[in-house]
């Protein structure tokens, strides 16, 4: 039986949403096929295994019973336990971490060092897609349509608030959307229609990040979401249109709606050219950003059928399983595919040569450094 790690939690404002994604994953993974080891990353970046991990209330109080996790670098193994540690050979890891310290490439780096396949994008793709400013810069460089944007830093804003605001309004006119650069789940996002609102919105965003992106706010548009699954090349899910009266879906809309039956439209009525453009752009971005596993890409379509890319989510909430059901892919099958894809990517990566023999060290005499020696 294969040993599969599931990472969740994390030092991130999306910590609680990550727990939900993990619980859904842990409940749907094939237990006859996999021995699952849930690895909870605390808000202090400690990796532990907790009892009663499927109960959401477990994470609302102090942990009294848990086991520590040790990573064995380059061994494809971990140790779990306190006094008597048990060693596990790991076949694959599933990333259910959202936001910084997990989705942003840090877990990809950790698993690379541990020599463990991971069901997530590369360090590069994960980190670039986490940073909205860099992501939009890559959009522009690759002629991927996005709304007008600019950004400010906390340092510049603290030095001269008025100059920063004036600079923003020279480039983009109201209404505006203000976001922390490295964040998700619509946390810290505010719409601004006046200078005072803009100032307040920047203050809110700077509570979460040192860099803030300011975008032109589209009005009367449709948000369209699509999921991609693969390595380099990808297959596409059905499209979905979230419904909301506001200008963007806030945290409560996304995660705390008791009745979600009227908040989403599966396979929305779109012009065929719009559908084709969304699908073409999704496949282009998947390859451009070196993505793998399952991702969700969010688009905006205005009244003139212009298509804009909003953002790429490399670890989407609930692993975007709901977008695949219409394609007759059940959650447990999606998890199977993620594990298979992770192993394929791992095998392909290990085909490359990481050794190079040279005479540099044997020939090195160090004379040029002798004058610095004591």
Buried (B, 14 or more C-beta within 10 A) or exposed (E): EEBBBBBBBBBBBBBBBBBBBBBBBBEBBEEEBBEBBBBBBBEEEBBBBBEEBEEEEBBEEEEEEBBEBEBBEEBBBBBBEEEEBEEBEBBBBBBBBBBBBBBBBBBBBBBBEBBBBBBBBBBEBBBBBBBBBBBBBBBEEEEBBBBEBBBBBBEBBEEEBEEBBEBBBEEBEBBBBBBBBBBBBBBBBBBBEEBEBBBBBBBBBBEBBEBBBBBBBBEEBBBBBBBBBBBEEBBBBBBBBBBBEEBBBBBEBBBEBEEBEEBBBEEBEBEEEBBEBBBEBBBBBBEBBBBBBBBBBBBBBBEEEBBBBBBBBBBBBBBBBBBBBEEEBEBBBBBBBBBBBBBBBBEEEEEEEEEEEEEEEEEEEEEEEEEEEE
